[in-house]
Amino acid sequence: MKFTSPRRKGAFVALAASAAVLLAACSGGAAAPAPASTPGAAGAPAETTQLTVGLIPIVDTGAFRLGVEKGFFSERGLDITVQDAQGGAAIVPAVMSGSNQIGFSNLSSVIVAHEKNLPVRLIAAGVATTGDTSEDFGGVVAKPESGITSAKDLAGKTVAVNTLKNIGEVLVRYGVEQDGGDASAVQFVEMAFPDMAGQLAGGNIDAAWTVEPYTSITKGQGASVIDYNLAGFDANLQIGGFFTSTQYATQNPEVITAFDEGLKESNEYATANPEELREFLSTYTKLDPEVQKVVVLPKWPTSIDQAALQKLADEGQKYGMTEGAVDTKGLLG
């Protein structure tokens, strides 16, 4: 498995600016990578398909990465190269242009792309909330001296999210409204997850929406989680999943099936071996050993929860993530 450095940029802006170009590129029929022939060993695939998969360097993608190391994909004829990015909204254009064949994204980015008529296909479940509103792998963190003790206190405050007009905003606003606050009064700034702890400690932001390992990092620096809004939104909420272009899925059904099977085995393995997964996190997140011991691991489901996906789309429209209603059944092919 090969890694490249994260691309740090305003991902949602890139998606919006690129939509028309990407639609033209997709309709032009970008050719899928040709399978590379390999010597056929007994019981091994006779051909290998090379896939570049766009990921975010967070705990969410640990099960997939571990599965790559374990050979769950190579034994199915898939040679995986990982391309890291700041957020899912940056990965969508990469998949649409063909530089990534498959991508991992928070599901809001995929919903936004679908609403913009980009030909995206959600192909496999990625990561889900633990469903525990007292301890989850993500939520809103704030310093005790900020006076922010619950979600409603975020009204009028500056909250960092990794991409604007995306899942972070939706979950924060939903939590504020459910707590009796003014969701429209929250002020958001875009910031990469690794930068949030320092900016919070320096007082440049009032709060941050984080996921592991950054939730534990900020807690280690004195912050507190004031709203576990992933679990609070829906106990079955799937935060992220794997997607491809409709064209690639149509042209390469065997590859998509092999990928889905490899991911299911990866997710099942991570679920059954949480401590091995925990140890593996330091291979791509550069975790401090003490943080690595305490990070809260998410759930890695093996199927997509349609009801929770539709709720995310509906609430996303309410909070301005999309302009119109989105029927998420169209994302599943």
N, C-alpha and C positions, 0 to 999 in steps of 0.2 A: 504494500500500500504506500503510495507516494503522496506527500503533503506539499501544499504551496501556502504562502503566507496569506493572511486575511486581507480582503479589500475593504478599506475603511472609507465609506462614502455615504452620501444621502440616498439611501436605497430607494425609498418610495418615489422620490423625485425622478430618479433614473427610470423607474418603471413607467411612470406617467409620460415622461418625455419620449420614451422609446416605443410606446404602444403601437403607433401607426407604422413605424419602420419594421417592427417585429412582425406585425400582421402581414406586411408585404413579403418579408423574408420567409415566413412560414408558408404562405400561399405559393411561393416560388419553388417549394419542394426541396429543402435542404437534404442532401443525401445522408443517410445513416451510416455510421462507421462500418466498414466491412469487417466480418469476422476474420481474425488472424489465425491461420492454420498452425496447429501445434501437433507434435507427435502424439498419437493416440495410445495411451497406456491402457492396460486391462481395467475396465470399470471407470475410466476417466473420459471426459468429453473429448471428441476428436477435434473440435474447434473451440477457440476461445474468442469471446466477444469483449472488446475493450470498452469500458464505460467510464466516463468522467462524471462523478457524482458531486454536486454542490452541497456543502454542509456548513453548519455554524459550529464553532469550537466551544460547545457548551455540553453539559451533562446529558442533555436530551439525546444527543447523537452517539452516546457511548455504546449502546447495544449494537448498533449497526457497525461501528468501527471495530468492536471486539469480534463481531461475526466475520468481518473481513480477515482479521488476524487468524481466526480459528479455521479459515478455509471454507466456510459455509457457502461462499459465493464462487470461489474458484473451482470447487468440486462440481459446480453446476455450469461450468464453462464461462464464468464472468471474471474478467480481469479489471479490478476496480482501482481507479485513481481518484483521490479525494481533492476537491478544490474548495478551500475554506473561504467564507465570506462573512460580512458583519451581520447580515440579517436575511430573512427569507425573501424580502422584497428585492434584494439584489440578485438572488438566485433565479427568480422567475425570468428576467430577461436573458440570462445565460442559457437557460433551458430552451427558451423560445428561439434563440439564435442558433442553437445547436452546439455551442461550445461546451455545454454540459448536456449529457443525454438524460440524466435523472437528477432531481434536486430534492433536498429536504427543506421544508419551509413551515413556518407557523401557518396554520390553515387560513388565517385571515388574508395573507398575501395571495394564496391560491384563489380564495373567493373574490378578491379584488380583481385579479387577472381575468377570472371567468366573467365577471361583470363587464369588463372592458372588451369582451368578445375575443380575448386571446385564447387560442385552442389548447387549453391545459386539461390534463387528465390525472386525477388523484388515483394512485395505483396501490398504495399500501399504507397501513397505519404506522405511525412513528412513535409518539410518546404521549402519555396522558397524565393528568393530575392524579395524585394519590387519593383524592376525594376527601381528604382530612382537612377540615378548616382550622385545626389547631397546629398542624405541622405538615407543610407541603414543600415541594421543591421550588416554589416561586411565590412571589407576592410583592407587596409594597413595603419598602424599608424607610425608616426615618430616624434621625437622632433624637434621643430623649429631650434634649434642650430645645427642640423645635416647637414643642407644644402640640405636636401631632400625635394623637393617641388612637384615633380610629379613622375610618375612611372618610367620614363626613368632614373631618378637619382639613382634607386636601383641597377643599374649595378655596380658591384664591391663592393657592400655593403653586410653586414650580416643581413639576414632576418629570424626571428623566425617563424616556422610553427608548428602546434601541432603534425603532423606526416610527415616524409619525404616521397618523391615520392608519393604524394597524392594530394588531391584537392587544398590545399593551394599553393603548388608549381605550379600547372597548372595555377591557376588564376593569381598568381603573374607574372609568366613568360609571360603569354598572355598579361597582362596589360602593362608590360615593352615593349614588342615587338610592341604593338599597338601604344605606345607613342613614338616610334622611337629609343628605347634603345636596348642594347645587352642583350637579355634574358638569354643567356648562361653564362653571367658573374655574375649573382646573386649567392651569397653564402648562403645556407640554414642551419639552425641548428634546431634540434627538441627540442620542449619545450612545457610543458603543458600550456594551456591557462591561468590558474590562476597565473603562474609565469612570464608571459610576461611583465606585467606592471612594476614590480620591476626591472627586468633585463634591460628594456628600460630606466627606470629612472636612473639606475646605470651606463648606458653607455656601458653595456656589449654586446648589440646588436644595430644595427643601425635602425632597423625597425621591425615591427611584423605584421603578418597577423592574425587578430582577428575577432571574432564574439561577439555579445552581450551575457552577459553584459560587457565583457572585453573591447570592443571598447569604451564604455562610461567611464569605469574606467580609461583607459589610457588617454582619452581626459580630464578627470577631473584632471589628474596629469600633464597636460600641453602639451600633444601630440596632433597632428593634423592628420586627415585622409587625406592622399595624393592620395589615389586611392580607390574609391568604386568599386572594381574589380569584385564583384559578379554581380551587375547590369550591369557593363560594359562588362562582358563576354556575357551575354544573358539576356534580360529583363524577360524571362520566366524560367531562370535557377532554377531548384530545387536542393538545396544543399544537402538535406538528405532525406532518406526514410526508410521504414521498410522492412525487409527481413527475410527469413527463409531458411532452407535447402530444397532442392527439395524433399527429402525423407519425411520430416515432412509435407510439403504442400500436397504431394500426399496421405499420410496416414490420414491426418486430414483436409479434405476440409471444413467441417462444422466449425471447429475452425478458419480457415483462413477467411472464410466468415464473421463470427461473429466479428473477430478482425477488419477487414476492415470496417464493418458497424459501430463499436464502434469508430474507428478512424475518420471516416467521420463526425460523430456527434460531436466528440471532436473538430475537426478542424473548423466546422461550428460554434460551440459555442464560440470558442476562437475568431473567426473573428467578431462575433456579439457582443462580450463582452470584448473588449480590456482592459478596465480598471480593470475588475475583474481578467483577466489574468495577468496584470501588478502587481497587489497586490499579486498574488499567487507566483510570481517568488521568493520571499524571503524565501519561504518554503524549497527550495532546493539549492539555490545559495548563501545564506547568504549575500544578497545585502545590501549595505548601503542605507538607505531610500532616500537619495538625488540622488543616481545613479538610483535607482528603478523608480524614477519619469521621468527620461530622456531617458531610454533605447529605442532604435528604435525596434519596433516589426516587425517580418518578416510576410510574407504571409503564410497561412496554406492551401494549395490546397487540393482538394478532389480527384484528379486524376493525373496520372503521365504524364508529357510532354515528349513524345517520341523523338521529334526533338531536344530539349535541352539536353536530356540524351545522344543522339548519338553524338552531338557536343562535349560534355564533354569527351566522349570516344575518339573521333578523335583527339582532341587537347591534350588529355592525352598521346596518342601514340607519337605525335609530340614532346612532352617535356619529354619523357622517362618514363612516368608512367607505360606504358605497352610495351612489346616487339613487339607485333603485333597488327593488327587491331582487333577491337571487335565489333561484331554485337549485339547491346543491345537488339534486339528483343528476343534473347535467354534468357535474364534475366527475362522476363515477363511471361514465361511459355507458 
